[in-house]
Amino acid sequence: MLNVDPNATKLSDSKYAVHRKELLSLVKQLRAIGAQTDLDLPRIAVIGNQSAGKSSVVEAISGITVPRDAGTCTRCPMECRMSSSENPWSCRISIRWEYDENNNQMKDVTEVPFGEVITNKDEVEIALRCAQAAVLHPATPATQFQGLKGEELERFKGKSLPFSRNVVCVDLEGPDLTDLSFIDLPGIIQNADAGIVNLVEDLVISHIKGNTIILVALPMTDDIENQKALRLARQEDADGRRTIGVLTKPDMLGSGSTKARELWMDVIEGRRHRLTHGYYCTRQPDDADRAKGVTSVQARTAEQNFFRTSTPWSTSSQSHRFGTLNLVNALSVHLVQMINDMVPNFRNEAMKLLNDCKRNLNCVPKAIDTDPASYMMSLIAEFCKTVDQYVCGGTETGSLIQEHRVAYSAFKSAIRSTAPNFKPYLSSGQKAYGLKNFEPSDDEEDGENEASDTESSASLSRPFYLQDMREHIEKSITRELPDNIPFQSKVSLIDAFQETWGIAAKECAEKVCSSLQTFLLESIKQTFGRYDNLQNHLHVILLELINYHYDQSIERIAEQLEIERTPYTQNTHYLESCKEKWTATYKEMRAQQGNTPKMESSAGQSLFISTTKLCFSTPHALSSRPKSTRVQQNLMKKRSPPSKCRRCAISFHAESLCRPMCNQMAFAPQSLPVPLTPMFSAVGGSSSAKKNEFPAAYPQRESSKADTVNGVLAGLVSLGYTGITEDDLAKLRPSDEYETELRVMAEVRGYFQVSYKRVIDNIPGILDFLFVKAVSKHLQSFLITKLGIGSTGASERLAMYVAEDPRIVAYREELLARKKRLEGVELELRNFGL
């Protein structure tokens, strides 16, 4: 006895049926907006080999007649969506366009109605033929196929696709329908062109992945092992959890096919080829019955009688697996259960996909929504603003200026290295003790510590000795008065240390130019990166602007360096200060070469005592020197009459000046003559002064050295000579036979310091103002002029420049279409109550 679910005819009246209808309606709406592109929507896919009875099963489930041609019947997917209703039976056919004529997925999925609502079942088949013809001819408007007759369809000429992925949708509504949705796929072809075979198989496989219940039509007239459709189902559903087998054509087994019946009974009852949801067996009208016009009710009655009276089916323990009604009920339950399980996840998945889509859209440049000229102006303004921020510098935009500072620092070091390498010695045979070619104060300021004998790389890198200087001065004398140093001798020395300044300035300018050029080209890439043609054109324009202002700055730098070749300064105070420092330094170094005792100052510096006589007994003793220093002149100012020291009988203007020297006697060995020599001796002293001379050298205790210096300075202060420091004491040295040469060395070295300080500021200033800032200042107007914005034909030319990469355009459109779909999905799910 064939068992039929007792609730099969009353499912539409239950609460379960209401919920089922809502779920199926939700999935229908989601598919209509293309949600299946992004979400794995549950569905039923009907597959089978060609002529496996698949179309008969579809007709039995849906209650409509589908096209039946010789050979392949279904050449595109047909989605059947059934809904139970108290309204009269009706059918609405639509076409869901998902792919273009080249089989590429479209960005916007649209579901377009095809024809009017059908209320007569006899009109459904020809309407489906017309809809399928429209799908197979995508280049022809679908409206041209509406209402055509069979003969007209056969005569229609045009390029036709063998198969299509676009879907013919059939919405059925009526009181005798079960809420169910499935998609019928083209039959799998065995004997045909390899390209067609692969096309159909790919189409089938793409529809049976993921959350799909696979309904496989298996004709009982062929061995189950030979069914390719079942092999494809197992390929995608290896565990058989989503596959349901529907056995067709049981009435085609002859009376002598006892063995075949037993094998198929084993399949139905789960003893062979097991599937989680098992197999169902149906019997559909044959061609003769269809020719007689058998109705759906009559076909279901005949089916029940067949399974009730035919062996071995009538004796099966799985009687609920026979008949179309049982198959439909089972499919509906399984589909609704899958939808019910998946729907709660749809909202979260859709929101995640929507957020990802929006994030990707933010990474894609926006489409141009203004005219090309206005858009180009906005890009140029943005670009120039960025450049100006980096040229001005700031906490976040200081990288360019920092690179330039490095170049300026290297330029400063290069100029410093050209300092005249004067050596206050007769020749290279004399060792230099602690001589630095830069002033100590400069070393401290710049954080540099030049080695005492390090030679610079300039034209005066070789040491220049006193004898060299004497020869140089003598060669420079032309028409000069006696003892007059030619000015040209100093000028030539100044020219010598400036000889490589032009090279250093050029290297500095090239570094700044390279840095600015790299920055501008990188900024172009960031602002105009999406337009390759425009980038290339802007590269040429910018190089022209850079070269122009670079040449201007180089010309001004050359002028500035030419000005430096003429010795001139109004900074006389700094020049005099430098000259005096170097005079003292050279004299001190010169004194180291003599046979004179020395003592260390409190600061650790050497103070050398000249063997030449110094007497403070009379002002005349100081005034008798050929030339006197500023300190010596200060010492010859008004003072009290001299007095004799009671301890050493040496004439001093103040006993306090002699006391430190007399204190030395207490520590001297008894073999040394006393009294000691005074600290300073005058040139050309009287013969009486020789009585008070000290030996050339004498021992001192370390603890008394600082006291000696401090005592001398204190004595000078007590005499009214204020402002005298340890450094000034070296200036009191006697005249030297190379006094003239030492003075020229000090003057040239002092002027180098003035010129050096000036040029390391002026050259970077010129580069910054006439090059870097000038490029930024004229950048916007230069770009507008060169791009011809506002000129005749500018719109067409600019439109060509801002033409986007087709790949970016396609990607943006794809993201926008996905965003639209997912927003529609979110709206449908919200309306559903999720």
PyMOL commands that set and color helices and strands:
alter all, ss='L'
color gray80, all
select helices_A, chain A and resi 11-13+15-32+35-37+54-62+121-136+142-145+150-155+194-207+224-226+228-236+250-252+258-268+287-291+296-309+313-315+319-321+324-363+372-392+399-416+440-446+466-476+487-497+501-528+532-564+572-591+619-623+630-635+655-667+687-692+702-718+726-732+739-787+794-801+806-832
alter helices_A, ss='H'
color red, helices_A
select strands_A, chain A and resi 43-48+78-84+90-99+105-113+167-174+180-184+212-219+243-248+279-281+598-600+606-608+643-644+651-652
alter strands_A, ss='S'
color yellow, strands_A
deselect
rebuild
show_as cartoon
